[in-house]
Amino acid sequence: MSDREERGEDVAHPFDRSACPFCGESLDARGTGFLEHLRENPECRRELDSWRDRRGHLDDSDADTDAGDDE
């Protein structure tokens, strides 16, 4: 669990794009700064992968629900 999750912050919808949504560390540049940060911080990379996995499962369950609506 990340520091932000432990504090009860929602890491799925971060609003501050100048900081890592998983550890809160300031980023040097938008976009590329985050990618560099992930390369240098494997814990944040694992948090991102975990978030993507959870999002994928949410999207999959939505598709299963929608599939039965056409009958």
PyMOL Python script that loads the backbone (N, CA, C, O; Angstrom):
from pymol import cmd

cmd.read_pdbstr("""\
ATOM      1  N   MET A   1       0.853  -1.183   0.000  1.00  0.00           N
ATOM      2  CA  MET A   1       0.000   0.000   0.000  1.00  0.00           C
ATOM      3  C   MET A   1       0.892   1.238   0.000  1.00  0.00           C
ATOM      4  O   MET A   1       1.882   1.300   0.729  1.00  0.00           O
ATOM      5  N   SER A   2       0.537   2.208  -0.814  1.00  0.00           N
ATOM      6  CA  SER A   2       1.328   3.425  -0.912  1.00  0.00           C
ATOM      7  C   SER A   2       1.042   4.350   0.266  1.00  0.00           C
ATOM      8  O   SER A   2       0.065   4.174   0.994  1.00  0.00           O
ATOM      9  N   ASP A   3       1.918   5.342   0.435  1.00  0.00           N
ATOM     10  CA  ASP A   3       1.719   6.337   1.495  1.00  0.00           C
ATOM     11  C   ASP A   3       0.400   7.078   1.309  1.00  0.00           C
ATOM     12  O   ASP A   3      -0.303   7.362   2.278  1.00  0.00           O
ATOM     13  N   ARG A   4       0.074   7.385   0.066  1.00  0.00           N
ATOM     14  CA  ARG A   4      -1.171   8.129  -0.196  1.00  0.00           C
ATOM     15  C   ARG A   4      -2.385   7.284   0.156  1.00  0.00           C
ATOM     16  O   ARG A   4      -3.361   7.806   0.695  1.00  0.00           O
ATOM     17  N   GLU A   5      -2.344   5.971  -0.141  1.00  0.00           N
ATOM     18  CA  GLU A   5      -3.461   5.099   0.210  1.00  0.00           C
ATOM     19  C   GLU A   5      -3.602   4.989   1.722  1.00  0.00           C
ATOM     20  O   GLU A   5      -4.714   4.969   2.250  1.00  0.00           O
ATOM     21  N   GLU A   6      -2.457   4.916   2.423  1.00  0.00           N
ATOM     22  CA  GLU A   6      -2.491   4.832   3.881  1.00  0.00           C
ATOM     23  C   GLU A   6      -3.118   6.084   4.488  1.00  0.00           C
ATOM     24  O   GLU A   6      -3.779   6.010   5.523  1.00  0.00           O
ATOM     25  N   ARG A   7      -2.912   7.230   3.847  1.00  0.00           N
ATOM     26  CA  ARG A   7      -3.508   8.481   4.341  1.00  0.00           C
ATOM     27  C   ARG A   7      -4.966   8.623   3.907  1.00  0.00           C
ATOM     28  O   ARG A   7      -5.631   9.593   4.271  1.00  0.00           O
ATOM     29  N   GLY A   8      -5.465   7.658   3.129  1.00  0.00           N
ATOM     30  CA  GLY A   8      -6.856   7.712   2.695  1.00  0.00           C
ATOM     31  C   GLY A   8      -7.085   8.537   1.452  1.00  0.00           C
ATOM     32  O   GLY A   8      -8.230   8.839   1.115  1.00  0.00           O
ATOM     33  N   GLU A   9      -6.018   8.909   0.761  1.00  0.00           N
ATOM     34  CA  GLU A   9      -6.160   9.692  -0.457  1.00  0.00           C
ATOM     35  C   GLU A   9      -6.506   8.775  -1.621  1.00  0.00           C
ATOM     36  O   GLU A   9      -6.066   7.626  -1.666  1.00  0.00           O
ATOM     37  N   ASP A  10      -7.279   9.275  -2.541  1.00  0.00           N
ATOM     38  CA  ASP A  10      -7.709   8.510  -3.712  1.00  0.00           C
ATOM     39  C   ASP A  10      -6.628   8.572  -4.773  1.00  0.00           C
ATOM     40  O   ASP A  10      -6.454   9.604  -5.421  1.00  0.00           O
ATOM     41  N   VAL A  11      -5.893   7.469  -4.962  1.00  0.00           N
ATOM     42  CA  VAL A  11      -4.836   7.468  -5.973  1.00  0.00           C
ATOM     43  C   VAL A  11      -5.370   7.173  -7.360  1.00  0.00           C
ATOM     44  O   VAL A  11      -4.640   7.328  -8.339  1.00  0.00           O
ATOM     45  N   ALA A  12      -6.617   6.753  -7.475  1.00  0.00           N
ATOM     46  CA  ALA A  12      -7.186   6.456  -8.788  1.00  0.00           C
ATOM     47  C   ALA A  12      -7.519   7.726  -9.560  1.00  0.00           C
ATOM     48  O   ALA A  12      -7.609   7.700 -10.788  1.00  0.00           O
ATOM     49  N   HIS A  13      -7.702   8.831  -8.855  1.00  0.00           N
ATOM     50  CA  HIS A  13      -8.066  10.092  -9.501  1.00  0.00           C
ATOM     51  C   HIS A  13      -7.221  11.229  -8.948  1.00  0.00           C
ATOM     52  O   HIS A  13      -7.745  12.128  -8.290  1.00  0.00           O
ATOM     53  N   PRO A  14      -5.920  11.197  -9.208  1.00  0.00           N
ATOM     54  CA  PRO A  14      -5.065  12.256  -8.680  1.00  0.00           C
ATOM     55  C   PRO A  14      -5.353  13.586  -9.371  1.00  0.00           C
ATOM     56  O   PRO A  14      -5.612  13.623 -10.574  1.00  0.00           O
ATOM     57  N   PHE A  15      -5.306  14.662  -8.614  1.00  0.00           N
ATOM     58  CA  PHE A  15      -5.555  15.983  -9.183  1.00  0.00           C
ATOM     59  C   PHE A  15      -4.264  16.768  -9.370  1.00  0.00           C
ATOM     60  O   PHE A  15      -4.186  17.620 -10.255  1.00  0.00           O
ATOM     61  N   ASP A  16      -3.257  16.500  -8.558  1.00  0.00           N
ATOM     62  CA  ASP A  16      -2.002  17.237  -8.620  1.00  0.00           C
ATOM     63  C   ASP A  16      -1.057  16.538  -9.579  1.00  0.00           C
ATOM     64  O   ASP A  16      -0.404  15.560  -9.214  1.00  0.00           O
ATOM     65  N   ARG A  17      -0.983  17.030 -10.792  1.00  0.00           N
ATOM     66  CA  ARG A  17      -0.169  16.370 -11.819  1.00  0.00           C
ATOM     67  C   ARG A  17       1.312  16.737 -11.706  1.00  0.00           C
ATOM     68  O   ARG A  17       2.130  16.229 -12.474  1.00  0.00           O
ATOM     69  N   SER A  18       1.666  17.601 -10.770  1.00  0.00           N
ATOM     70  CA  SER A  18       3.073  17.954 -10.587  1.00  0.00           C
ATOM     71  C   SER A  18       3.739  17.057  -9.551  1.00  0.00           C
ATOM     72  O   SER A  18       4.907  17.250  -9.213  1.00  0.00           O
ATOM     73  N   ALA A  19       2.983  16.064  -9.043  1.00  0.00           N
ATOM     74  CA  ALA A  19       3.527  15.129  -8.064  1.00  0.00           C
ATOM     75  C   ALA A  19       3.105  13.712  -8.418  1.00  0.00           C
ATOM     76  O   ALA A  19       2.071  13.501  -9.052  1.00  0.00           O
ATOM     77  N   CYS A  20       3.908  12.751  -8.008  1.00  0.00           N
ATOM     78  CA  CYS A  20       3.574  11.350  -8.249  1.00  0.00           C
ATOM     79  C   CYS A  20       2.295  11.016  -7.478  1.00  0.00           C
ATOM     80  O   CYS A  20       2.205  11.308  -6.286  1.00  0.00           O
ATOM     81  N   PRO A  21       1.310  10.413  -8.135  1.00  0.00           N
ATOM     82  CA  PRO A  21       0.061  10.098  -7.452  1.00  0.00           C
ATOM     83  C   PRO A  21       0.213   8.962  -6.434  1.00  0.00           C
ATOM     84  O   PRO A  21      -0.701   8.713  -5.647  1.00  0.00           O
ATOM     85  N   PHE A  22       1.353   8.276  -6.443  1.00  0.00           N
ATOM     86  CA  PHE A  22       1.535   7.134  -5.562  1.00  0.00           C
ATOM     87  C   PHE A  22       2.377   7.456  -4.334  1.00  0.00           C
ATOM     88  O   PHE A  22       2.109   6.929  -3.255  1.00  0.00           O
ATOM     89  N   CYS A  23       3.394   8.313  -4.475  1.00  0.00           N
ATOM     90  CA  CYS A  23       4.236   8.636  -3.321  1.00  0.00           C
ATOM     91  C   CYS A  23       4.202  10.114  -2.964  1.00  0.00           C
ATOM     92  O   CYS A  23       4.626  10.500  -1.875  1.00  0.00           O
ATOM     93  N   GLY A  24       3.695  10.952  -3.883  1.00  0.00           N
ATOM     94  CA  GLY A  24       3.594  12.381  -3.622  1.00  0.00           C
ATOM     95  C   GLY A  24       4.851  13.167  -3.944  1.00  0.00           C
ATOM     96  O   GLY A  24       4.870  14.387  -3.774  1.00  0.00           O
ATOM     97  N   GLU A  25       5.902  12.500  -4.404  1.00  0.00           N
ATOM     98  CA  GLU A  25       7.151  13.195  -4.730  1.00  0.00           C
ATOM     99  C   GLU A  25       6.937  14.155  -5.893  1.00  0.00           C
ATOM    100  O   GLU A  25       6.226  13.834  -6.846  1.00  0.00           O
ATOM    101  N   SER A  26       7.549  15.324  -5.817  1.00  0.00           N
ATOM    102  CA  SER A  26       7.448  16.311  -6.895  1.00  0.00           C
ATOM    103  C   SER A  26       8.090  15.782  -8.162  1.00  0.00           C
ATOM    104  O   SER A  26       9.113  15.100  -8.119  1.00  0.00           O
ATOM    105  N   LEU A  27       7.473  16.108  -9.296  1.00  0.00           N
ATOM    106  CA  LEU A  27       7.978  15.678 -10.600  1.00  0.00           C
ATOM    107  C   LEU A  27       8.596  16.869 -11.307  1.00  0.00           C
ATOM    108  O   LEU A  27       8.110  17.994 -11.197  1.00  0.00           O
ATOM    109  N   ASP A  28       9.683  16.606 -12.039  1.00  0.00           N
ATOM    110  CA  ASP A  28      10.400  17.681 -12.738  1.00  0.00           C
ATOM    111  C   ASP A  28       9.610  18.263 -13.893  1.00  0.00           C
ATOM    112  O   ASP A  28       9.580  19.481 -14.067  1.00  0.00           O
ATOM    113  N   ALA A  29       8.975  17.421 -14.682  1.00  0.00           N
ATOM    114  CA  ALA A  29       8.237  17.874 -15.859  1.00  0.00           C
ATOM    115  C   ALA A  29       6.996  17.012 -16.016  1.00  0.00           C
ATOM    116  O   ALA A  29       6.987  15.841 -15.636  1.00  0.00           O
ATOM    117  N   ARG A  30       5.964  17.592 -16.570  1.00  0.00           N
ATOM    118  CA  ARG A  30       4.743  16.816 -16.800  1.00  0.00           C
ATOM    119  C   ARG A  30       5.017  15.736 -17.842  1.00  0.00           C
ATOM    120  O   ARG A  30       5.738  15.968 -18.813  1.00  0.00           O
ATOM    121  N   GLY A  31       4.446  14.575 -17.637  1.00  0.00           N
ATOM    122  CA  GLY A  31       4.590  13.481 -18.600  1.00  0.00           C
ATOM    123  C   GLY A  31       5.935  12.800 -18.511  1.00  0.00           C
ATOM    124  O   GLY A  31       6.046  11.719 -17.933  1.00  0.00           O
ATOM    125  N   THR A  32       6.959  13.415 -19.075  1.00  0.00           N
ATOM    126  CA  THR A  32       8.282  12.778 -19.069  1.00  0.00           C
ATOM    127  C   THR A  32       8.831  12.667 -17.661  1.00  0.00           C
ATOM    128  O   THR A  32       9.528  11.699 -17.354  1.00  0.00           O
ATOM    129  N   GLY A  33       8.543  13.617 -16.801  1.00  0.00           N
ATOM    130  CA  GLY A  33       9.000  13.555 -15.416  1.00  0.00           C
ATOM    131  C   GLY A  33       8.402  12.361 -14.695  1.00  0.00           C
ATOM    132  O   GLY A  33       9.080  11.709 -13.900  1.00  0.00           O
ATOM    133  N   PHE A  34       7.142  12.070 -14.965  1.00  0.00           N
ATOM    134  CA  PHE A  34       6.483  10.925 -14.347  1.00  0.00           C
ATOM    135  C   PHE A  34       7.098   9.623 -14.846  1.00  0.00           C
ATOM    136  O   PHE A  34       7.318   8.702 -14.059  1.00  0.00           O
ATOM    137  N   LEU A  35       7.377   9.539 -16.142  1.00  0.00           N
ATOM    138  CA  LEU A  35       7.984   8.331 -16.699  1.00  0.00           C
ATOM    139  C   LEU A  35       9.378   8.095 -16.113  1.00  0.00           C
ATOM    140  O   LEU A  35       9.732   6.966 -15.772  1.00  0.00           O
ATOM    141  N   GLU A  36      10.153   9.150 -16.000  1.00  0.00           N
ATOM    142  CA  GLU A  36      11.482   9.032 -15.398  1.00  0.00           C
ATOM    143  C   GLU A  36      11.359   8.608 -13.936  1.00  0.00           C
ATOM    144  O   GLU A  36      12.124   7.766 -13.465  1.00  0.00           O
ATOM    145  N   HIS A  37      10.412   9.180 -13.230  1.00  0.00           N
ATOM    146  CA  HIS A  37      10.181   8.843 -11.830  1.00  0.00           C
ATOM    147  C   HIS A  37       9.848   7.354 -11.686  1.00  0.00           C
ATOM    148  O   HIS A  37      10.344   6.696 -10.771  1.00  0.00           O
ATOM    149  N   LEU A  38       9.021   6.828 -12.573  1.00  0.00           N
ATOM    150  CA  LEU A  38       8.666   5.411 -12.517  1.00  0.00           C
ATOM    151  C   LEU A  38       9.880   4.523 -12.747  1.00  0.00           C
ATOM    152  O   LEU A  38      10.019   3.480 -12.109  1.00  0.00           O
ATOM    153  N   ARG A  39      10.762   4.934 -13.661  1.00  0.00           N
ATOM    154  CA  ARG A  39      11.980   4.152 -13.918  1.00  0.00           C
ATOM    155  C   ARG A  39      12.883   4.119 -12.689  1.00  0.00           C
ATOM    156  O   ARG A  39      13.539   3.113 -12.419  1.00  0.00           O
ATOM    157  N   GLU A  40      12.913   5.219 -11.953  1.00  0.00           N
ATOM    158  CA  GLU A  40      13.806   5.335 -10.798  1.00  0.00           C
ATOM    159  C   GLU A  40      13.179   4.840  -9.496  1.00  0.00           C
ATOM    160  O   GLU A  40      13.881   4.683  -8.497  1.00  0.00           O
ATOM    161  N   ASN A  41      11.868   4.593  -9.493  1.00  0.00           N
ATOM    162  CA  ASN A  41      11.164   4.205  -8.270  1.00  0.00           C
ATOM    163  C   ASN A  41      10.286   2.990  -8.530  1.00  0.00           C
ATOM    164  O   ASN A  41       9.114   3.130  -8.879  1.00  0.00           O
ATOM    165  N   PRO A  42      10.850   1.797  -8.362  1.00  0.00           N
ATOM    166  CA  PRO A  42      10.098   0.575  -8.678  1.00  0.00           C
ATOM    167  C   PRO A  42       8.822   0.409  -7.850  1.00  0.00           C
ATOM    168  O   PRO A  42       7.869  -0.211  -8.322  1.00  0.00           O
ATOM    169  N   GLU A  43       8.780   0.939  -6.640  1.00  0.00           N
ATOM    170  CA  GLU A  43       7.564   0.831  -5.831  1.00  0.00           C
ATOM    171  C   GLU A  43       6.418   1.592  -6.499  1.00  0.00           C
ATOM    172  O   GLU A  43       5.287   1.107  -6.524  1.00  0.00           O
ATOM    173  N   CYS A  44       6.695   2.758  -7.031  1.00  0.00           N
ATOM    174  CA  CYS A  44       5.657   3.528  -7.725  1.00  0.00           C
ATOM    175  C   CYS A  44       5.238   2.809  -9.003  1.00  0.00           C
ATOM    176  O   CYS A  44       4.064   2.828  -9.372  1.00  0.00           O
ATOM    177  N   ARG A  45       6.187   2.183  -9.673  1.00  0.00           N
ATOM    178  CA  ARG A  45       5.866   1.417 -10.890  1.00  0.00           C
ATOM    179  C   ARG A  45       4.925   0.261 -10.550  1.00  0.00           C
ATOM    180  O   ARG A  45       3.968  -0.001 -11.279  1.00  0.00           O
ATOM    181  N   ARG A  46       5.203  -0.430  -9.435  1.00  0.00           N
ATOM    182  CA  ARG A  46       4.321  -1.519  -9.008  1.00  0.00           C
ATOM    183  C   ARG A  46       2.933  -0.989  -8.659  1.00  0.00           C
ATOM    184  O   ARG A  46       1.928  -1.631  -8.963  1.00  0.00           O
ATOM    185  N   GLU A  47       2.875   0.177  -8.022  1.00  0.00           N
ATOM    186  CA  GLU A  47       1.587   0.791  -7.691  1.00  0.00           C
ATOM    187  C   GLU A  47       0.810   1.119  -8.968  1.00  0.00           C
ATOM    188  O   GLU A  47      -0.400   0.903  -9.029  1.00  0.00           O
ATOM    189  N   LEU A  48       1.501   1.640  -9.986  1.00  0.00           N
ATOM    190  CA  LEU A  48       0.853   1.946 -11.263  1.00  0.00           C
ATOM    191  C   LEU A  48       0.321   0.671 -11.905  1.00  0.00           C
ATOM    192  O   LEU A  48      -0.817   0.639 -12.373  1.00  0.00           O
ATOM    193  N   ASP A  49       1.137  -0.375 -11.930  1.00  0.00           N
ATOM    194  CA  ASP A  49       0.699  -1.645 -12.512  1.00  0.00           C
ATOM    195  C   ASP A  49      -0.509  -2.201 -11.772  1.00  0.00           C
ATOM    196  O   ASP A  49      -1.441  -2.713 -12.392  1.00  0.00           O
ATOM    197  N   SER A  50      -0.493  -2.101 -10.449  1.00  0.00           N
ATOM    198  CA  SER A  50      -1.616  -2.571  -9.642  1.00  0.00           C
ATOM    199  C   SER A  50      -2.875  -1.762  -9.945  1.00  0.00           C
ATOM    200  O   SER A  50      -3.967  -2.318 -10.062  1.00  0.00           O
ATOM    201  N   TRP A  51      -2.713  -0.445 -10.072  1.00  0.00           N
ATOM    202  CA  TRP A  51      -3.853   0.422 -10.391  1.00  0.00           C
ATOM    203  C   TRP A  51      -4.426   0.047 -11.759  1.00  0.00           C
ATOM    204  O   TRP A  51      -5.643  -0.027 -11.931  1.00  0.00           O
ATOM    205  N   ARG A  52      -3.540  -0.188 -12.727  1.00  0.00           N
ATOM    206  CA  ARG A  52      -4.004  -0.581 -14.065  1.00  0.00           C
ATOM    207  C   ARG A  52      -4.750  -1.909 -14.016  1.00  0.00           C
ATOM    208  O   ARG A  52      -5.773  -2.073 -14.681  1.00  0.00           O
ATOM    209  N   ASP A  53      -4.240  -2.859 -13.228  1.00  0.00           N
ATOM    210  CA  ASP A  53      -4.920  -4.150 -13.087  1.00  0.00           C
ATOM    211  C   ASP A  53      -6.306  -3.968 -12.496  1.00  0.00           C
ATOM    212  O   ASP A  53      -7.269  -4.571 -12.971  1.00  0.00           O
ATOM    213  N   ARG A  54      -6.415  -3.138 -11.459  1.00  0.00           N
ATOM    214  CA  ARG A  54      -7.728  -2.890 -10.841  1.00  0.00           C
ATOM    215  C   ARG A  54      -8.666  -2.207 -11.820  1.00  0.00           C
ATOM    216  O   ARG A  54      -9.845  -2.555 -11.892  1.00  0.00           O
ATOM    217  N   ARG A  55      -8.162  -1.243 -12.571  1.00  0.00           N
ATOM    218  CA  ARG A  55      -8.987  -0.558 -13.580  1.00  0.00           C
ATOM    219  C   ARG A  55      -9.462  -1.543 -14.638  1.00  0.00           C
ATOM    220  O   ARG A  55     -10.619  -1.497 -15.056  1.00  0.00           O
ATOM    221  N   GLY A  56      -8.580  -2.428 -15.071  1.00  0.00           N
ATOM    222  CA  GLY A  56      -8.934  -3.426 -16.069  1.00  0.00           C
ATOM    223  C   GLY A  56     -10.055  -4.318 -15.586  1.00  0.00           C
ATOM    224  O   GLY A  56     -10.969  -4.645 -16.343  1.00  0.00           O
ATOM    225  N   HIS A  57      -9.987  -4.712 -14.322  1.00  0.00           N
ATOM    226  CA  HIS A  57     -11.046  -5.554 -13.766  1.00  0.00           C
ATOM    227  C   HIS A  57     -12.367  -4.792 -13.689  1.00  0.00           C
ATOM    228  O   HIS A  57     -13.430  -5.370 -13.917  1.00  0.00           O
ATOM    229  N   LEU A  58     -12.307  -3.513 -13.373  1.00  0.00           N
ATOM    230  CA  LEU A  58     -13.530  -2.712 -13.342  1.00  0.00           C
ATOM    231  C   LEU A  58     -14.124  -2.621 -14.743  1.00  0.00           C
ATOM    232  O   LEU A  58     -15.332  -2.774 -14.920  1.00  0.00           O
ATOM    233  N   ASP A  59     -13.278  -2.374 -15.731  1.00  0.00           N
ATOM    234  CA  ASP A  59     -13.756  -2.268 -17.112  1.00  0.00           C
ATOM    235  C   ASP A  59     -14.338  -3.596 -17.584  1.00  0.00           C
ATOM    236  O   ASP A  59     -15.356  -3.611 -18.275  1.00  0.00           O
ATOM    237  N   ASP A  60     -13.699  -4.719 -17.218  1.00  0.00           N
ATOM    238  CA  ASP A  60     -14.194  -6.037 -17.600  1.00  0.00           C
ATOM    239  C   ASP A  60     -15.557  -6.317 -16.987  1.00  0.00           C
ATOM    240  O   ASP A  60     -16.434  -6.858 -17.661  1.00  0.00           O
ATOM    241  N   SER A  61     -15.753  -5.957 -15.718  1.00  0.00           N
ATOM    242  CA  SER A  61     -17.038  -6.225 -15.072  1.00  0.00           C
ATOM    243  C   SER A  61     -18.136  -5.356 -15.667  1.00  0.00           C
ATOM    244  O   SER A  61     -19.287  -5.782 -15.751  1.00  0.00           O
ATOM    245  N   ASP A  62     -17.790  -4.139 -16.082  1.00  0.00           N
ATOM    246  CA  ASP A  62     -18.767  -3.279 -16.751  1.00  0.00           C
ATOM    247  C   ASP A  62     -19.202  -3.897 -18.074  1.00  0.00           C
ATOM    248  O   ASP A  62     -20.382  -3.848 -18.423  1.00  0.00           O
ATOM    249  N   ALA A  63     -18.267  -4.475 -18.809  1.00  0.00           N
ATOM    250  CA  ALA A  63     -18.581  -5.094 -20.099  1.00  0.00           C
ATOM    251  C   ALA A  63     -19.489  -6.303 -19.902  1.00  0.00           C
ATOM    252  O   ALA A  63     -20.402  -6.523 -20.697  1.00  0.00           O
ATOM    253  N   ASP A  64     -19.251  -7.092 -18.850  1.00  0.00           N
ATOM    254  CA  ASP A  64     -20.091  -8.255 -18.582  1.00  0.00           C
ATOM    255  C   ASP A  64     -21.517  -7.821 -18.278  1.00  0.00           C
ATOM    256  O   ASP A  64     -22.465  -8.468 -18.722  1.00  0.00           O
ATOM    257  N   THR A  65     -21.683  -6.755 -17.541  1.00  0.00           N
ATOM    258  CA  THR A  65     -23.008  -6.257 -17.184  1.00  0.00           C
ATOM    259  C   THR A  65     -23.730  -5.741 -18.429  1.00  0.00           C
ATOM    260  O   THR A  65     -24.917  -6.004 -18.625  1.00  0.00           O
ATOM    261  N   ASP A  66     -22.998  -5.003 -19.266  1.00  0.00           N
ATOM    262  CA  ASP A  66     -23.600  -4.429 -20.465  1.00  0.00           C
ATOM    263  C   ASP A  66     -23.997  -5.510 -21.474  1.00  0.00           C
ATOM    264  O   ASP A  66     -24.955  -5.335 -22.226  1.00  0.00           O
ATOM    265  N   ALA A  67     -23.266  -6.617 -21.491  1.00  0.00           N
ATOM    266  CA  ALA A  67     -23.515  -7.654 -22.491  1.00  0.00           C
ATOM    267  C   ALA A  67     -24.920  -8.249 -22.342  1.00  0.00           C
ATOM    268  O   ALA A  67     -25.520  -8.644 -23.342  1.00  0.00           O
ATOM    269  N   GLY A  68     -25.450  -8.323 -21.134  1.00  0.00           N
ATOM    270  CA  GLY A  68     -26.762  -8.907 -20.923  1.00  0.00           C
ATOM    271  C   GLY A  68     -27.900  -7.964 -21.199  1.00  0.00           C
ATOM    272  O   GLY A  68     -29.052  -8.397 -21.193  1.00  0.00           O
ATOM    273  N   ASP A  69     -27.638  -6.698 -21.441  1.00  0.00           N
ATOM    274  CA  ASP A  69     -28.693  -5.712 -21.649  1.00  0.00           C
ATOM    275  C   ASP A  69     -29.367  -5.839 -23.007  1.00  0.00           C
ATOM    276  O   ASP A  69     -30.488  -5.361 -23.181  1.00  0.00           O
ATOM    277  N   ASP A  70     -28.709  -6.472 -23.973  1.00  0.00           N
ATOM    278  CA  ASP A  70     -29.247  -6.540 -25.328  1.00  0.00           C
ATOM    279  C   ASP A  70     -30.269  -7.651 -25.513  1.00  0.00           C
ATOM    280  O   ASP A  70     -30.919  -7.719 -26.557  1.00  0.00           O
ATOM    281  N   GLU A  71     -30.423  -8.518 -24.530  1.00  0.00           N
ATOM    282  CA  GLU A  71     -31.317  -9.658 -24.700  1.00  0.00           C
ATOM    283  C   GLU A  71     -32.768  -9.276 -24.615  1.00  0.00           C
ATOM    284  O   GLU A  71     -33.641 -10.135 -24.740  1.00  0.00           O
TER     285      GLU A  71
END
""", "prot")
cmd.dss("prot")
cmd.show_as("cartoon", "prot")
cmd.util.cbc("prot")
cmd.orient("prot")
